[in-house]
Amino acid sequence: MSSTLRRLIKSFLERHLVLYCLYRVVNNRHDNTYLQIMSQSNKANLYRLHNDNIHYNKDRSVYLVSYEWEDNGFFAIMRKCLAGCVIAESLGMIPYIYVENSVYNVPGGYAGINNMFEYYYYPTIDSGIDGILENENCFCASYDHIMGLNRSLGCFSDKDLYSEYEVTDAFLERLAASLKKYFVLKDDVNDYIYNAVNSILGDCKVLGVHYRGTDYSVGMKAHPVSASLEQYVTYIDEALSIGYEAVFLATDDINALNAFKDRYGDRILFYDDVIRSSGKKGVHLDKHDRDNDQYYLGLEVLRDMYTLSECEGLVSGLSQVSIFARIMKLSCGYNYDYMKIIDNGINGR
């Protein structure tokens, strides 16, 4: 088919929306993700931001990835953003990630930027939120779309039971396929993170360990049952016995850090400029006496995730940080040589 004929057909379909919708469904009949999203209930329908003044870019649609962030942790937010990018692609749209009003947004913005995602990553569309709302054919993301995506990738147990901490290989691989396309670190952030990664990991074979303490220990509903230090020690000892030379520890809990240092001494690697807590409240929910605290809390956990993804092995409980590290690892074409995910179930089940 010639390019001219394709343009004529596309122009005709765009003038007849019912036919265009039928065409989209037929054309994507083998895309399970697309079909799952389109088959959701009424509340999962695409909500269009109506703008009668759109004067260009009428031939494309933007999927605005923005949700009610509430008190979500950093990688709970990033995972929703990445899922939104996958959904946008399935719907034939361009994603734009916009994170405002999260606990990681600096009041008044950081370096003139109000979108927390763009503190660290380049925008997926250059025009920014104002340009998008003014000039684009724009649709709003819905959490129900994420539920449809997760359902299509097998992230439900017991038929309809869903947890954001239970993932499948298909889910990880699907999100990994979009990660490097849309999550591009800004040059200064990239340099900062990878200078730190190279400095701390060196040339030895390192086991990455993520230990989530603080608020996990109180048994929050719908969150993972906390893994014990003893469970971690079992797998860390096993990894060290098969050739791992050091352990990189990412943790928000100062007590856990001290316990691991007592057991493993100099073999424990960690960043010493990270805010940690000995209490029962999540570090991201506390206020700390430093300028742009929210920005640095995000940068610290981002650096932890990238460092974990560069390790040869991984030991972790169920956590969004470790899930994202696994996605990051896959996006680079690698798997962990040794991996143990400690799953004690979900509170409230």
N, C-alpha and C positions, 0 to 999 in steps of 0.2 A: 504494500500500500504506500502511495507516495505521501510525502510530508504535507503537500497541499490538501490532499483528500483527508488526511488525519485531522488537519486544522478545521476543515469544513465540518467534519463529523463532530468534533469537540464543540465547535461553536453552536451547532444545531442542538446538541444535547444540553448545553448550558442554558439554552433558551427554553428548554422543556424539562423542568426539574424532575417530574415524575419519571420520565424516560431515563434521565441521568442517574437517578437513584437506583432504578432497576439495573442499569448498566454497571454501576459500582458493585452491586450485590453479586451479579453474575460474574463480573471480572475477578471478584475476590472470593469466589465460592470455595476455594481450596485453602483460604487463609482463616484458620480457626480463631485466631485472635480477633480479626475483624468481625467475624460472624458472632462471636460471643458478646462483643461490645454492642453491636447493632441489635442483638436480641434481648437486651436488658429491658427492665420495666420502664414505664413512662418517666420516672424520676431520673433515669439514666440517659435520657435523650440529650442530644447536643443542644446547648443553650447558646443562641446567637446573640452577640452584642450588636443590636441594631444601630446602624449609622447611615442615614440617608445621604450624608455628604461625602461618602467615599468616592474619590475621583481618580484613583489609580490602583493598580494591583488587584483589579477585580477578578483576574483569572487565577488567583490563588487564595487559599484559606489558611488562616493561622489558628492553631490550637493553643490557647492561653493556659499554661500549666501553672495554676495558682489555687491553693486550697486554704482551709482553715487550719493554720499550723499549730495553734494552741501552745502547749509546752513541749512539743515534740523535740527529741534529741536531734543532733545535727544530721546523722545518717538516716534517721527515720524521714527527715525532710528530703535529703538527697535521693533516697530510694523512690519516694513519691515523684520527685522531679524526673528521674530517669524513666520510671514507668510511664509518665506522661509523654515523654519523647517517643517511646515505643508505640503508644496508643496513637499519637499523631501520625506516625508513619503508616500505621495500619489503616488509618482513615484517609490517607492521601493528603495530609495537611503538614504544615511546617510548625514545629513546636516553638513557643517562646516561654522561657521559664521566668517566673516573677515571684520572688519570695519577699513578702513584707509582713510586718507584725509577728515575726517569730521571735523567740527569746534570743536569737543570734543577730537580730537587726540592731545596729547602733542607733540610739535615738538621734534623729536629725541626719542620719546617714554617715557613711564612712568614705572619706576622700571624694565627697560630692556624689556618692552613689547611694541610693535608697534600696536597691534590690540586693538582698544578701547574697544571692547566687553569684552576682557579678562582682562581689568583693574578690572572689577567687578565680572565677571562670569567665572566659569571654562570652558575651551574649550570643545566643543562637540566631538572633536577628539584630542587625545594627541599629535600626531606627528607634529602639527603646520603647517603653510602654506607652508614652504619649503618642509617638508616631504610629504605633500599631493600632491603638484605639481610634485614632483619627483617620487612618488611611487604609486599614486592612479589613478584609472580610474575616471577622474574628469570632471564634466559638470558645466557650468556656469549658475547662476540664471539670470533671465530676469524680468524686471518690467512687461512685458506682462503676465508672469506667475502669478504675483500678481493680475493683472486685471482679469485673468481667475478664480483665487480663489475667489475673491470678487464677481464676477458675479455668481459663483456657489452657493454662500451663501446669495444672495439677496441684495447685497450692491449697487444696481443701482436703481435710480428712473427715471421716464419718459423714460423707456426702456433702453437707453444707457448712460444716464447721471450718472457720478460717482464722488463721493467726498470722500476723505480720512477721513472725519469727520462724515459721515453718516454710521452707522453700524446696523446690525440686531442681534437679540438674537442668531441666528444660527452661525453667524460670531464669536461672543464673546465666545460661547460655544466651537466652533471648535478650536479656538486659545488657549482657556484655557486648553483643553485636552493635548496640547503639551508643555505648558509653564513650568510646573514643571519638565518635562523630560529633557529639553534642557537649561533652564535658572536657573542654580544652583549657588547661590551666593558663592563667595569665603569665607572661614571661617572668615577672618578678617573683610570683608565687612558686612557679615551677623551679626557678633557680634556688630559692630558699629551701624548698622541700628536698630536692634531690642533692643539694650540697649536704644537707643534714643526713639524708639516707646513706649516702656514700661514706660520710664520716663515721657514722655509728656502726654500720654493718661491716665495713672493711672487706677483707677477702675470705673470711672464715664462713663455715656453713652454719647458718643461724636459724633457730626455731623461733617463729613468731608466736607470742602468747598474748591473747587479749583477755583481761580479767575485769569484768564489770562488777564493781562493788556498790558502795553508798546505798542509793535507794533500792537497788535490786534485793538487798538483804532483808527488806521489810515485807517482801512478798506482794508486790503490787499486782492487782487484778489484771489479767490478760497479758501479763509479762512473764518471762521465763522464771521457773523456780531456780534460785541461785545455785550455781555449782560451787562445791566446797574446794578449799585449798588442797585437801587430800586428793580429790579427783584430779586436779591439775598436776599435782606432784607425780602421780602414777604415770601419766603420759609424758611429762617432761623427762622423768628419769628414763623412760623407755627410749625416747628420742636421743637422749645423750648417750645411751648405751649402744646406739647403732650408727654413731658417727657425727652427730651434731655437736658443734664445738661451743656454741654460746646460745643464749636465750634473750631475744628482744622482748621486753615486757611493756605493753601498753595498758595502763590502768588509770582509773580515776580515784583509786583508793590507796591512801598512804599506808594504811595498815597492811594491805596485801603486798605492796612494794617492799616494805620492811621485812615481811615474812619470807618472801622469795630471796631477798638479799641475804638474810640469815642462813638460808639453806644452800644457796648456790654461789654466794660470794661474788667474785669478779666475773663469773660467767654470765651474770645478769647485766644486760645492756638496757638503758632507759634514758629518756630525755629528762634532764634535771631542771628545765625551765617551765614545767607544766603545772598548772593549778590542779591540786588534788585535795581530797577531803578525807577526814576520819569520821565524818558524821553519816547520817542516814538520808541526806538530801542530795539529789543530783547536782553535780558541780555546775551544770548549765543553768540551774535554777537559782543559784546564789549570786550575790553581787560581790565583786572583788575590787579592791582599791587600786585601779589602774585605768589609765585613759583607754578608750575604745576596747573595753574588756570583752564585749560580745564578739568583736572581730577576732581577737586573739584566742578566745575559747574555740571558735570555729577553726582557726588556723592550726591550733594544737592537735585537735582530733583529726583534722585532715592529714596532717603530717604523720600521725600515728597510723592511719589507715594505709597511706602510701608505703610506709615502712613495712608494715605487716605484709603487704602485697609483694614486696621485694624479698621477703624471707623464703627459704626453701621449704619450710614446714610451718604448720599452723596448729595450735591448740587453743580452743576457745569454748566458752559456753554459747548459748544462743544469744546473739547480739547483732544489732544493725551494723556495727563497725566491722565485725568479722564477715558478715554477709557481703558487705560492699567490698571488702578486701578480696574476697573470692571472685566477685564479679570483675574487679580490676585485674586480677591475675589472669582470668580467662580472656579478658579483652586484649591482653598482650600475647595471647597464644600459649599460655603455660598452665600447668596444674601444680599443686603442691605435691612434693615427694612423699610427705608424711602429713596426714591431717586427722585430727580427732576433734569432733564437735560434741561437747558434753550436753546431752539433752535430758534434763530431769522433768520435762513437761512444762505446762503452762499453768500459772496460778488461776484458780477460778473454774477450772474444767471439772 
